[in-house]
Amino acid sequence: MAEITVFIDESGTLPDPKDRVVIVAAVGTTAPAKIELIIKKVRENGKFKRKTGELKFYTTGERSKTIFFEKVTKENFDIFILIVEKMGRKIPDTPQHFAILCWLLLTDVFNFYPQVKKIIFDRHFHRNKDLERFNQFLKGFLGKLPKISHVDSQKEQRVNIADMVAGAVLAKETGKEKKFYQMFKKQIISETKINWPEAKRKLFKTKKLA
């Protein structure tokens, strides 16, 4: 069976009270090189001129986003989405809290995939010790993990596919725009909506944490 690579990124933030929801998205594929080809095609369109290689939902033009998602829909990508309603809370952005979100999302990913080769996160924390704590929490929540890496999206541009998906879902959830979400909707394997208190209760009940 082909090995799966999963890319993960989020849109919205935990501590900002202006963000009603936080979206975490995972995109799984057996052919990650196809993401590079899609980004290359978008750049060749002439409307996307960044030299960094990044393709971010909220800084990319409408035409480039349309081309990007049109090409995504033609490939065999599997999409997993977690929507967390913050209930008006200002939630500290800690390794444990972010690990809770990723645990919920990856539970669905692992239920679908029998084999995941690696998980690539768009780097969420600047300090290495925070990344190490996040990895420890996530492993504790899930029990076991494949190879994990946290990358700079300017250098590992493939992870931007997760940013684009998460951004499109956030735009839909906040009522700003639905058309890009609709483009890849058929590729969504799971879409879970949960509020923050429920997320914590679910973890504590499952893992018997105090």
HELIX and SHEET records of a PDB file:
HELIX    1   1 ALA A   33  GLU A   44  1                                  12    
HELIX    2   2 PHE A   57  THR A   59  5                                   3    
HELIX    3   3 GLU A   62  VAL A   72  1                                  11    
HELIX    4   4 PRO A   95  PHE A  112  1                                  18    
HELIX    5   5 ASN A  128  LEU A  142  1                                  15    
HELIX    6   6 GLN A  157  VAL A  159  5                                   3    
HELIX    7   7 ASN A  160  GLU A  173  1                                  14    
HELIX    8   8 LYS A  179  PHE A  184  1                                   6    
HELIX    9   9 LYS A  185  GLN A  187  5                                   3    
HELIX   10  10 TRP A  196  LYS A  207  1                                  12    
SHEET    1   A 6 LYS A 147  VAL A 151  0                                        
SHEET    2   A 6 VAL A 116  ASP A 122  1                                        
SHEET    3   A 6 ILE A   4  SER A  11  1                                        
SHEET    4   A 6 VAL A  21  THR A  29 -1                                        
SHEET    5   A 6 ASP A  78  GLU A  85 -1                                        
SHEET    6   A 6 ILE A 188  ASN A 195  1                                        
END                                                                             
